[in-house]
Amino acid sequence: MQFLDQAIEFKLLADHATLTYATRVGERDLLAFCSAAHRAERRLVALWGSDERDRDAKHGYALHAAFDLAEGLCCLTLPLSTDAPEFPDLALIFPAAERMQRALRDLCGITAQDGDQRPWLRHANWPADHYPLRRDTPDLRFASANEDYPFVRVEGDGVHEVAVGPIHAGIIEPGHFRFSVMGENVLRLEERLGWKHKGIERRFVGMNLADGARLAGRVCGDSTVAYAWAYCQGAEAIGGTLPPPRARWLRALLLERERVTNHLGDLGYLGNDVALSFGLAQFSRLREDWLRLNAQLFGHRLLFDRVVPGGVAVDLTAEGTLAIIEQCQAVAGEVRRLKKIYDEHAGLQDRFLSTGRVTPQLAKRLGVIGLAGRASAQSWDLRCNHPAEPYDQLAVQMAIERNGDVAARALVRFAEIAESLRLVQSIVTGLPPGAVRGEVHSAPGGRGFGWIEGWRGDVLVALETGVDGKIRRCHCHDPSWQNWPALEHAAIDNIVPDFPLINKSFNLAYAGQDL
Amino acid sequence: MFPMLRQILRAGLISEPAPIADDALRATTERLSMALRKQLGRALVIRHVDAGSCNGCELEIHALSNPYYNLEALGIKFAASPRHADLLLVTGPVAANMEVALKRAYDATPEPKLVVAVGDCGCTGGIFGESYACRGKIANVIPVDVAIPGCPPTPLQLIQGILAAIAPACDEASISGESDKAEKER
């Protein structure tokens, strides 16, 4: 199989829910493929590395790049020399690659030949030559240090810096924002993330497939269903067992419920951030009703550990189906009423419109994806572009806006709530009968990918097992990697007090990208 | 304006009575006297610090402010600075990258202060444990008064834990007795 008119032969991987292809390439072919993908307006999904010295003494490391092509997911692996694991800077073609390359160096000691060489996940709390994802790196502890990070300075009369974080003013995850401002206007924003790095990818190594699902479900708590599903797709591909149809439909039910939970929460906080606390009270009430039904029907408010390798850990009864349909109809009516109030509220619209703009051109150049991308006319949604069961039977309507401002991101959320409420009802009424869980047995030397459209964007999990059938490498990719750089652009020329609103309108993950 | 008022009336008052404190969550060493804790119970200010969670606990802490749990009605509110806080509500295992920030937030909180560790990760390090990048439970880095397990704990469990940190589950007499004793010690 060949793609994009490149003479690179790909192999179709068996037992994947989405068509998935993989191949090994040389450096020149990888660059040519990247350029061709960029010309064809396709996108880089994720970039990660691995230590293969136990398999190949000469080419002891590997760089992996996954692309979203019209035909499916394509993963290219570039073997790198053991002595000098270096690769050409891919950020010149796909800007989103830059931070992934920096993280790759921190974790595996694989270096991009050019571009930003500052550490990303390593904050001077472990030595620069301690590469946690190398197989021979011992399990050591180091004393914490206070890092002096070289932020890019903006020079000029009257320019000053505002440092925010890592601990933020609200109930939010930690991150650092360095604003260079003139008066109230933001000239430049630079993000410094990685504060929540917990060594998750090293933690995966040596786990069995079942335990790995619990950890994958805790990479990013607000997207636990998306991560667990993506992970399970990878595990099931390795085991060669697709879950029973009913399990796939129930997974989609849980995923759409997760999407609605987060969108309801965000719409409330967006109202609150423009001093309309009415909005927060109303939306957080609806969100609580939604979570309580989760607890009642599925045994967990946020649906942790409900998606398991082989299927799901819950089933839906006839009463449950009725309760869900009734709730969907009630919430749909309430959200319609609240949307009208938001639409007609002059103060709110004044703050929302034209604030934190990412134009479609800029979004395309940066490779913005997911919800934020769709608010800037970037039509990426796996449920529409690569629909796997049950989405292939649900005809998901993609929400698209063009303005790329806070208002557009709010509108995408409103549209997606309405669509998810429809999907939830279609799913519970169309639920196929049968088992909800099959057996998954690990296989030695297996490789599997999982790819799921979470509420923020597409989550990718790349899983590999070793000779013992335990996890050898598990890479989890959050869509926030692509979208954090867009927030830096969105803040430019806005006033500092609007930043919390802009940030909330993206609501990107810290935990998901810090790993 | 009228659609908003209509919506408020339609939703009505939905706040639920608060649960009682769960004293079992208290750490064995009590750092503050009962009298002091009683004082804090009348107007408690919380500073939340995420030291490395998965964000699950944060979602449930957010829920405390929704109209059902209505935490502010108990005289408990969240502040933006540790300098305004009586209690640090800390989530997550402590990521190595957050250790300095967490210690600084603790030092910046004026005495007398309380620390509540939230979630399985905050209580034990959870699934992340200890590693080159992770210090494990909150108590490994700062002293903890109350530890609320759960992955994540529900809003009710969170309130039970926060109340256990401040309002002793005993009658007025024993509180004044305790306070007399504290007076004498002084």
Interface residues (C-beta under 8 A of the other chain):
Chain A: H123 N125 W126 H130 P132 D139 L140 R141 F142 S144 A145 N146 P166 I167 A169 G170 I171 I172 E173 P174 G194 W195 K196 H197 K198 G199 I200 R202 R203 R214 L215 R218 V219 C220 G221 D222 T224 G265 F278 L280 A281 Q282 S284 R285 R287 E288 L291 A295 R301 L302 F304 R337 L338 K340 I341 E344 A509 Y510 A511 D514
Chain B: P3 M4 Q7 I8 A11 I14 H48 V49 D50 A51 G52 S53 C54 N55 G56 C57 E58 L59 E60 I61 H62 A63 S65 N66 P67 Y68 F78 A80 S81 P82 G92 P93 A95 A96 N97 M98 E99 V100 A101 A105 G126 I127 F128 G129 E130 S131 Y132 A133 C134 C151 P152 T154
